[in-house]
Amino acid sequence: MFSQDELLNSGSSLVYYYGYDIYGNKNTGDATLKKFFAQDSDRLIAPYNPVYLAGYIQDKFAVKDLIFNVGLRVDRFDANQPVLKDKYLLYEAYTAGSTKGVTAAGDNGVPSTIGDDFVVYVDDFSSVSPNTVGYRDGDVWYNAEGIEISDPKDLAEAAGGNIQPFLVNPSDALQGRVNPENSFEDYSPELIFMPRLAFSFPISDEAQFFAHYDVLTQRPPSRNIIEPVDYLFMADRVGALLNNPGLQPEKTIDYELGFAKTLSLKSALKISAFYKEMRDMIQVINVLAAYPAQYLTMGNVDFGTVKGISINYDLRRTNNIQLVANYTLQFADGTGSGTTSGYSIANTGQPNLRTTNPLSFDQRHAISTTIDYRYGSGKDYNGPILFGKNIFANTGANIMLTAGSGTPYSRQSNITQEATYGISEQTTLAGSLYGSRLPWQFRMNAKINKEFEIKWSDKKSSFVNVYVQVQNLLNTKNIISVYRATGNPEDDGYLTSTAAQNNISAKNSEESFRNMYSLAVNRPSHYSMPRMWRAGLSINF
């Protein structure tokens, strides 16, 4: 009943597909970009068929007192799909070294600071003899005099308001014809070497130093599959968020140096310092002055560091008690906390500036303690005896205590309606990005269990473990989210703000609105889980 282009709906697609045709039938045709952009095309989109290849070698050996664990992992990632040759261009353009690129520079010629492979921008690409207004080398822009500029909008203004690359075939751009052979190329596979090195050496019978160095990578987790429909209607989707089929793997480099010492026969202390670098992290970027339309996409532009120190105390079971305690001091800073954390800034049309701020998971202090009190059985039992029975044999209680300082959030200076849907209001940052902190959190979990042995015969027996577990034993109301304007988890400040009183009083029933708004703004999701009881049993046989 509908053609392919009718279902694609000029970019506001009514269907989403790849590996199948637009009607949901398995793709059996030749799904190339050339055929997709052809006139009267059936708009077939190839399935996503990435190629992964990985291998590793590892060895553990000792050199005198030094113990080494050395390894190397090699990953090769090939997205196996077309990508734009130039993220700023959907159509082929002349460079400064080409004949027409030199001619467009005028009598003064191409400036000495401009390379032959720099893209030329003119005042009117449809003109027979356009004039050069600037150049571009990757993400770096230059004016007609060869001086580097920070904002490509200057070139657009010189061209009458719209950016004008010196196109080889301007008629294709004017009529919306895309030639993928000139605009796209195959994905360049990424070959990554990831060395792993760990070593330790004793400094006495009771102490040792240890260290490790690791390189880890992760393939792009999302938004890296080519969407030909995005390029087909690119001119009509200004500011749209498009996938980036050229995304590269993210990389993490991890360092740790530590010291461990035996304090007694049953206790030990470990102190370690760690440093982690996160590189090529994926984030939303703004492709300013792209042709035929400016758009948003994903890029490997973010970076960050996590550094800190950890102290761990371990007590083996002594007089029925086993204890593990840990304290971690951490500093996590970077340019983005997630793949879309920079969406709002990029959507304003600002250049892709990268500044480091505390990351959303930057918890400065983290404390955890686990205490386990347990009675053994048989000759190891040392608990109370009732009617000649070891009533607490194989019985124990476990308590886990965790505490941590609050994670950061960005405070806003203006009051907005957070409990009302369908209203879009501009927020204003107060202070610095992620410059405010949530309050400390504390949590106690407990578990009591007892194990029974059931003998079916002299040789066969089963063990039944009965337990009661309580999460958040003290029912602590830990705040995990607040309203950015007030710092309060229960009130966004709208009902009491001076600017909102006229709007509130104009409601059909001011009292009902205030009551309903108060209920809606008090969200349980702003608190951690309340006290929860669980009881159960497990059988091993």
Wavefront OBJ file of the C-alpha trace (Angstrom):
o trace
v 0.000 0.000 0.000
v 2.987 2.316 0.546
v 6.210 2.828 -1.351
v 9.626 2.754 0.261
v 10.045 6.527 0.247
v 6.547 7.059 1.653
v 7.432 4.869 4.631
v 10.745 6.689 5.081
v 8.644 9.871 5.311
v 11.361 12.408 4.421
v 13.533 11.335 7.339
v 10.789 11.009 9.972
v 10.756 7.298 9.263
v 7.743 5.148 10.065
v 9.914 2.015 9.903
v 13.377 1.011 11.072
v 15.243 -1.843 9.463
v 18.527 -3.287 8.242
v 19.222 -6.780 6.951
v 15.564 -6.868 5.846
v 13.683 -4.858 3.274
v 11.398 -2.038 4.285
v 8.397 -4.425 4.520
v 10.088 -6.860 6.914
v 11.152 -9.503 4.402
v 14.622 -10.995 4.717
v 17.099 -9.143 2.546
v 18.142 -11.282 -0.438
v 19.192 -8.481 -2.808
v 22.431 -6.559 -3.217
v 22.251 -3.938 -0.476
v 24.983 -1.490 -1.510
v 25.025 2.246 -0.864
v 25.169 2.905 -4.595
v 21.877 1.084 -5.112
v 20.345 2.643 -2.011
v 20.901 6.209 -3.296
v 19.885 5.367 -6.862
v 16.639 6.646 -8.341
v 13.673 4.242 -7.943
v 15.686 2.301 -5.355
v 14.146 -0.381 -3.178
v 16.155 1.185 -0.288
v 17.783 -2.035 0.869
v 20.111 -1.630 3.868
v 22.816 -4.195 4.503
v 22.952 -5.998 7.862
v 25.604 -5.060 10.379
v 28.398 -7.622 9.996
v 31.413 -6.525 12.043
v 34.557 -8.650 12.099
v 36.283 -9.324 15.421
v 39.656 -10.971 15.795
v 41.521 -11.395 19.078
v 44.325 -13.449 20.553
v 46.558 -13.396 23.583
v 49.687 -14.919 25.024
v 50.518 -15.040 28.715
v 53.296 -16.397 30.892
v 54.131 -16.464 34.577
v 57.707 -16.816 35.714
v 60.070 -15.887 38.530
v 63.436 -14.143 38.458
v 65.018 -14.681 41.845
v 62.471 -13.174 44.248
v 60.535 -11.323 41.557
v 57.350 -13.007 40.307
v 56.156 -11.799 36.888
v 52.841 -12.319 35.139
v 53.247 -10.988 31.603
v 50.760 -11.086 28.772
v 49.815 -9.471 25.483
v 46.381 -9.365 23.918
v 45.857 -8.209 20.348
v 42.425 -7.125 19.128
v 41.417 -6.270 15.590
v 38.045 -4.580 15.119
v 36.550 -3.997 11.698
v 33.053 -2.494 11.564
v 32.961 -3.736 7.947
v 30.765 -0.928 6.658
v 31.083 2.345 4.709
v 31.938 5.569 6.533
v 32.069 9.168 5.378
v 35.436 10.177 3.971
v 34.930 13.592 5.530
v 32.364 14.060 8.305
v 31.829 17.649 7.108
v 30.938 16.726 3.521
v 28.331 14.533 1.883
v 29.585 15.595 -1.546
v 33.062 15.699 -3.065
v 34.849 19.070 -2.831
v 37.982 20.594 -4.343
v 41.145 20.909 -2.291
v 43.643 23.780 -2.252
v 46.121 21.776 -4.344
v 43.697 21.073 -7.179
v 43.606 23.259 -10.277
v 40.235 24.798 -9.469
v 41.173 25.191 -5.826
v 44.161 27.310 -6.827
v 42.085 29.309 -9.317
v 39.439 30.140 -6.710
v 42.145 31.615 -4.445
v 42.470 34.622 -6.786
v 45.495 36.573 -7.893
v 47.270 36.253 -4.549
v 47.187 32.477 -4.755
v 46.870 29.964 -1.949
v 48.438 31.176 1.363
v 51.635 29.434 2.407
v 49.972 28.111 5.589
v 47.453 26.107 3.551
v 48.284 22.540 2.528
v 47.376 21.000 -0.811
v 44.842 18.654 0.830
v 42.929 21.429 2.643
v 39.258 21.683 1.603
v 38.354 24.956 -0.133
v 35.302 27.020 0.861
v 33.874 29.667 -1.467
v 31.200 32.357 -1.562
v 29.043 30.499 -4.137
v 29.854 26.954 -5.248
v 27.312 27.136 -8.103
v 29.164 30.081 -9.667
v 31.495 29.564 -12.617
v 34.247 31.575 -10.906
v 33.664 31.611 -7.137
v 35.922 33.387 -4.652
v 37.659 31.587 -1.801
v 36.500 32.557 1.703
v 38.408 29.954 3.716
v 39.915 26.497 4.105
v 39.647 23.495 6.395
v 42.125 20.826 7.484
v 40.214 18.151 9.387
v 38.662 20.053 12.291
v 40.856 23.150 11.910
v 39.460 26.140 9.996
v 41.264 28.980 8.224
v 40.117 32.203 6.623
v 41.015 33.270 3.073
v 44.328 34.720 4.292
v 45.365 31.357 5.785
v 44.920 32.469 9.415
v 43.453 29.872 11.765
v 39.996 30.750 13.106
v 37.969 29.160 15.909
v 34.451 29.566 14.480
v 33.548 28.420 10.943
v 30.460 30.656 11.086
v 32.726 33.406 9.737
v 33.033 31.465 6.471
v 29.274 30.968 6.316
v 28.672 34.697 6.764
v 31.135 35.446 3.967
v 29.099 33.099 1.736
v 25.777 34.782 2.421
v 24.786 32.885 5.568
v 25.308 29.264 4.474
v 28.545 27.317 4.396
v 29.647 26.680 0.805
v 32.343 24.068 0.143
v 33.774 24.253 -3.379
v 31.896 21.217 -4.711
v 33.111 19.213 -7.691
v 29.537 18.525 -8.854
v 27.300 21.283 -7.476
v 24.303 19.993 -9.447
v 24.315 16.787 -7.366
v 24.031 18.804 -4.160
v 21.337 21.087 -5.545
v 19.244 18.099 -6.650
v 20.022 15.906 -3.618
v 21.874 13.196 -5.564
v 24.475 11.360 -3.475
v 27.346 9.506 -5.127
v 28.621 7.155 -2.401
v 31.749 6.277 -4.400
v 32.966 9.862 -3.922
v 31.624 10.426 -0.393
v 32.194 7.127 1.425
v 35.079 4.748 2.050
v 35.521 1.436 3.828
v 35.963 1.438 7.579
v 39.627 1.412 8.556
v 40.166 -1.578 10.891
v 41.657 -0.829 14.294
v 44.513 -3.060 15.461
v 45.099 -2.657 19.199
v 47.933 -4.087 21.281
v 47.071 -4.486 24.957
v 50.037 -5.396 27.140
v 49.456 -6.788 30.635
v 52.209 -6.719 33.238
v 51.995 -7.683 36.907
v 54.820 -8.369 39.297
v 55.422 -8.771 43.007
v 58.465 -9.210 45.177
v 58.874 -9.847 48.893
v 60.797 -7.425 51.062
v 60.589 -9.755 54.064
v 58.829 -12.934 55.133
v 55.788 -10.842 56.091
v 55.623 -8.061 53.474
v 55.715 -7.599 49.728
v 55.325 -4.969 47.035
v 53.125 -5.555 43.992
v 52.199 -3.613 40.863
v 50.371 -4.048 37.599
v 49.881 -2.280 34.270
v 46.938 -3.132 32.009
v 45.575 -1.790 28.733
v 41.932 -2.605 28.058
v 39.669 -1.729 25.141
v 35.952 -1.913 24.450
v 34.292 -1.968 21.056
v 31.757 0.832 20.413
v 28.688 -0.266 22.394
v 26.027 1.644 20.427
v 25.205 4.217 17.717
v 27.938 2.977 15.370
v 25.799 1.260 12.711
v 25.526 3.169 9.445
v 22.056 4.576 8.738
v 21.822 5.417 5.016
v 18.420 7.027 5.614
v 20.147 9.731 7.676
v 22.279 10.748 4.696
v 19.404 10.453 2.228
v 17.454 13.166 4.068
v 20.415 14.929 5.670
v 19.549 18.343 4.220
v 16.106 18.233 5.861
v 17.324 17.166 9.303
v 19.346 20.107 10.599
v 20.696 19.410 14.074
v 19.661 15.741 14.089
v 21.649 13.173 16.092
v 23.123 10.733 13.557
v 25.001 7.486 14.095
v 28.727 7.453 13.444
v 29.776 4.259 11.617
v 33.426 5.282 11.990
v 33.560 5.040 15.802
v 36.727 3.451 17.182
v 37.079 1.311 20.337
v 37.350 3.002 23.733
v 40.571 2.483 25.687
v 41.444 2.291 29.386
v 44.976 2.221 30.812
v 45.206 1.006 34.394
v 48.129 1.325 36.829
v 48.369 0.063 40.407
v 51.178 -0.003 42.973
v 50.678 -1.571 46.380
v 52.145 -2.906 49.585
v 50.859 -5.898 51.575
v 51.962 -6.927 55.042
v 51.015 -9.744 57.399
v 50.223 -8.228 60.802
v 49.721 -11.552 62.558
v 49.019 -15.158 61.720
v 45.397 -14.249 60.993
v 45.409 -10.630 59.860
v 46.874 -8.676 56.963
v 46.944 -5.105 55.689
v 47.085 -4.020 52.054
v 47.609 -0.467 50.794
v 47.488 0.328 47.098
v 47.488 3.419 44.913
v 45.753 3.321 41.532
v 45.590 5.487 38.451
v 43.333 4.898 35.456
v 43.289 6.768 32.151
v 40.210 6.609 29.931
v 40.850 7.568 26.325
v 38.800 7.808 23.130
v 35.572 7.707 25.118
v 32.396 8.198 23.078
v 30.489 11.463 23.395
v 27.997 13.559 21.423
v 29.746 16.115 19.209
v 28.498 18.946 17.045
v 29.684 18.870 13.420
v 29.588 22.618 12.849
v 29.406 23.928 9.296
v 28.824 20.503 7.787
v 27.293 20.360 4.323
v 24.464 19.962 3.408
v 23.393 20.448 7.048
v 24.915 20.829 10.474
v 24.269 17.738 12.608
v 25.143 15.971 15.847
v 26.873 12.613 15.991
v 29.047 10.495 18.258
v 32.813 10.837 18.416
v 35.803 9.398 20.287
v 36.541 12.732 21.939
v 36.141 12.256 25.684
v 38.858 11.413 28.171
v 39.150 11.107 31.922
v 41.233 9.939 34.844
v 40.450 8.039 38.031
v 43.062 8.096 40.755
v 43.120 7.293 44.416
v 44.279 5.091 47.238
v 42.730 2.022 48.849
v 43.391 0.524 52.302
v 42.168 -2.981 53.043
v 42.302 -4.891 56.345
v 41.563 -8.636 56.399
v 41.044 -10.643 59.579
v 40.647 -14.395 59.201
v 38.233 -16.141 61.525
v 39.352 -15.558 65.105
v 37.103 -16.509 68.032
v 34.201 -16.969 65.616
v 34.702 -13.549 63.984
v 35.850 -12.825 60.460
v 36.230 -9.212 59.313
v 37.085 -7.374 56.103
v 37.309 -3.572 56.058
v 38.132 -1.242 53.186
v 38.523 2.494 52.686
v 38.954 4.104 49.262
v 39.808 7.705 48.487
v 39.064 8.463 44.834
v 39.218 11.389 42.423
v 37.426 10.885 39.091
v 37.634 13.718 36.561
v 36.919 13.825 32.861
v 35.183 15.568 30.016
v 32.028 13.445 30.065
v 30.283 11.006 32.383
v 28.382 9.138 29.666
v 27.915 8.953 25.911
v 25.144 11.597 25.933
v 26.175 13.783 28.879
v 27.322 16.487 26.448
v 24.140 16.458 24.357
v 22.675 19.672 25.769
v 25.860 21.660 25.199
v 26.348 20.257 21.694
v 22.703 20.989 20.862
v 23.230 24.698 21.523
v 25.531 24.913 18.510
v 28.678 25.564 20.510
v 32.091 24.292 19.345
v 33.289 20.989 20.766
v 35.164 22.355 23.755
v 36.544 19.805 26.203
v 36.962 20.751 29.862
v 37.546 18.408 32.765
v 35.035 18.249 35.600
v 34.197 15.718 38.312
v 32.521 12.693 36.742
v 29.043 11.651 37.866
v 30.451 8.572 39.661
v 33.149 10.551 41.506
v 32.602 9.351 45.064
v 35.393 10.884 47.116
v 35.173 8.565 50.145
v 33.936 4.969 50.210
v 33.977 2.775 53.328
v 32.850 -0.829 53.557
v 33.055 -3.345 56.390
v 31.874 -6.944 56.516
v 31.634 -8.732 59.879
v 30.806 -12.410 59.988
v 30.153 -14.195 63.315
v 29.749 -17.950 62.971
v 29.752 -21.140 65.048
v 31.296 -24.318 63.739
v 30.140 -27.875 64.346
v 31.427 -30.971 66.102
v 34.648 -30.430 67.980
v 34.895 -26.890 66.553
v 31.644 -25.822 68.227
v 32.114 -23.392 71.117
v 28.626 -21.973 71.500
v 25.829 -22.508 74.016
v 24.501 -26.007 74.641
v 20.834 -26.615 75.434
v 19.503 -30.055 76.437
v 22.779 -31.506 75.261
v 22.361 -30.060 71.792
v 24.673 -27.690 69.975
v 21.754 -25.430 69.085
v 23.834 -22.900 67.124
v 26.011 -25.384 65.235
v 26.647 -24.182 61.658
v 24.820 -20.944 62.469
v 26.095 -17.486 61.703
v 25.256 -13.861 61.268
v 26.711 -11.499 58.699
v 26.577 -7.716 58.792
v 27.759 -5.497 55.943
v 28.210 -1.769 56.528
v 28.771 0.665 53.662
v 29.169 4.421 53.739
v 30.159 6.891 51.080
v 30.306 10.568 50.353
v 27.836 12.018 47.878
v 28.333 11.986 44.132
v 28.335 15.297 42.213
v 25.495 16.979 40.340
v 25.092 20.300 38.528
v 23.153 22.951 40.430
v 20.788 25.255 38.522
v 19.936 28.816 39.493
v 16.383 29.080 38.125
v 13.233 27.260 39.249
v 11.624 24.938 36.681
v 8.528 22.747 36.751
v 9.987 19.286 37.282
v 6.675 17.506 37.979
v 4.825 18.797 34.925
v 5.171 17.004 31.598
v 5.147 18.595 28.168
v 6.735 21.882 29.312
v 10.212 22.703 28.033
v 12.068 25.263 30.126
v 15.621 26.506 29.804
v 17.830 25.808 32.817
v 20.703 28.014 33.950
v 23.800 26.493 35.500
v 24.692 27.718 38.981
v 28.395 27.513 39.712
v 30.426 24.930 37.838
v 29.418 21.733 36.062
v 29.049 18.936 38.639
v 30.059 21.468 41.265
v 27.555 20.363 43.945
v 27.418 17.184 45.972
v 24.723 14.870 47.289
v 24.820 14.069 51.027
v 26.651 11.080 52.488
v 25.003 7.665 52.300
v 24.994 4.895 54.891
v 23.628 1.394 54.591
v 23.559 -1.742 56.746
v 22.617 -5.193 55.463
v 22.307 -8.275 57.642
v 21.891 -11.999 57.104
v 21.345 -14.873 59.537
v 21.559 -18.449 58.351
v 21.763 -21.985 59.700
v 22.799 -25.133 57.902
v 21.261 -28.548 58.598
v 22.544 -31.891 57.430
v 20.011 -34.492 56.309
v 21.397 -38.030 56.080
v 19.613 -40.275 53.604
v 22.003 -43.150 54.198
v 25.486 -43.808 55.486
v 26.945 -42.549 52.236
v 24.386 -39.992 51.087
v 23.466 -36.736 52.762
v 22.059 -33.324 51.864
v 22.632 -29.896 53.323
v 19.783 -27.418 53.805
v 20.662 -23.777 54.423
v 17.871 -21.657 55.907
v 18.415 -17.913 55.928
v 16.810 -14.566 56.670
v 18.252 -11.532 54.910
v 17.473 -7.893 55.642
v 18.597 -5.186 53.238
v 18.859 -1.663 54.631
v 18.343 -2.931 58.179
v 18.029 0.553 59.685
v 15.666 1.717 56.917
v 17.957 4.651 56.174
v 16.591 7.213 53.709
v 19.634 7.606 51.496
v 19.262 10.435 49.001
v 20.460 9.410 45.542
v 18.956 12.285 43.533
v 17.775 15.826 44.198
v 16.144 18.664 42.315
v 18.941 20.767 40.921
v 17.429 24.134 41.814
v 16.864 23.405 45.516
v 19.141 20.486 46.364
v 16.052 18.919 47.950
v 14.768 15.434 46.986
v 11.134 16.337 47.779
v 10.669 19.898 46.551
v 11.681 21.522 43.269
v 10.819 24.999 44.590
v 8.110 25.711 42.018
v 5.130 26.006 44.400
v 6.870 28.647 46.520
v 8.657 30.578 43.768
v 7.500 34.165 43.311
v 7.379 33.937 39.506
v 4.965 30.974 39.573
v 2.272 32.374 41.891
v 0.186 34.035 39.167
v 0.241 30.886 37.067
v -0.743 28.708 40.040
v -3.580 31.001 41.125
v -5.020 30.856 37.583
v -5.673 27.095 37.866
v -9.250 25.841 38.183
v -8.506 24.778 41.740
v -5.339 26.171 43.250
v -5.569 23.913 46.298
v -5.994 20.751 44.210
v -3.102 21.744 41.946
v -0.807 22.334 44.917
v -1.747 18.988 46.487
v -1.339 17.028 43.276
v 1.905 18.789 42.389
v 3.340 18.043 45.842
v 2.526 14.355 45.386
v 4.076 14.251 41.918
v 7.260 16.045 42.906
v 7.933 13.743 45.889
v 9.391 10.848 43.890
v 10.454 7.612 45.602
v 13.185 7.182 42.984
v 15.134 9.956 44.699
v 15.849 7.581 47.596
v 17.617 4.268 47.769
v 15.689 1.068 48.442
v 13.904 0.928 51.844
v 14.163 -1.953 54.289
v 13.452 -5.280 52.608
v 13.145 -8.698 54.228
v 13.910 -11.938 52.456
v 13.662 -15.493 53.709
v 14.607 -18.640 51.884
v 16.447 -21.907 51.825
v 18.890 -23.671 49.582
v 19.507 -27.392 49.266
v 22.798 -28.981 48.231
v 22.869 -32.691 47.476
l 1 2 3 4 5 6 7 8 9 10 11 12 13 14 15 16 17 18 19 20 21 22 23 24 25 26 27 28 29 30 31 32 33 34 35 36 37 38 39 40 41 42 43 44 45 46 47 48 49 50 51 52 53 54 55 56 57 58 59 60 61 62 63 64 65 66 67 68 69 70 71 72 73 74 75 76 77 78 79 80 81 82 83 84 85 86 87 88 89 90 91 92 93 94 95 96 97 98 99 100 101 102 103 104 105 106 107 108 109 110 111 112 113 114 115 116 117 118 119 120 121 122 123 124 125 126 127 128 129 130 131 132 133 134 135 136 137 138 139 140 141 142 143 144 145 146 147 148 149 150 151 152 153 154 155 156 157 158 159 160 161 162 163 164 165 166 167 168 169 170 171 172 173 174 175 176 177 178 179 180 181 182 183 184 185 186 187 188 189 190 191 192 193 194 195 196 197 198 199 200 201 202 203 204 205 206 207 208 209 210 211 212 213 214 215 216 217 218 219 220 221 222 223 224 225 226 227 228 229 230 231 232 233 234 235 236 237 238 239 240 241 242 243 244 245 246 247 248 249 250 251 252 253 254 255 256 257 258 259 260 261 262 263 264 265 266 267 268 269 270 271 272 273 274 275 276 277 278 279 280 281 282 283 284 285 286 287 288 289 290 291 292 293 294 295 296 297 298 299 300 301 302 303 304 305 306 307 308 309 310 311 312 313 314 315 316 317 318 319 320 321 322 323 324 325 326 327 328 329 330 331 332 333 334 335 336 337 338 339 340 341 342 343 344 345 346 347 348 349 350 351 352 353 354 355 356 357 358 359 360 361 362 363 364 365 366 367 368 369 370 371 372 373 374 375 376 377 378 379 380 381 382 383 384 385 386 387 388 389 390 391 392 393 394 395 396 397 398 399 400 401 402 403 404 405 406 407 408 409 410 411 412 413 414 415 416 417 418 419 420 421 422 423 424 425 426 427 428 429 430 431 432 433 434 435 436 437 438 439 440 441 442 443 444 445 446 447 448 449 450 451 452 453 454 455 456 457 458 459 460 461 462 463 464 465 466 467 468 469 470 471 472 473 474 475 476 477 478 479 480 481 482 483 484 485 486 487 488 489 490 491 492 493 494 495 496 497 498 499 500 501 502 503 504 505 506 507 508 509 510 511 512 513 514 515 516 517 518 519 520 521 522 523 524 525 526 527 528 529 530 531 532 533 534 535 536 537 538 539 540 541
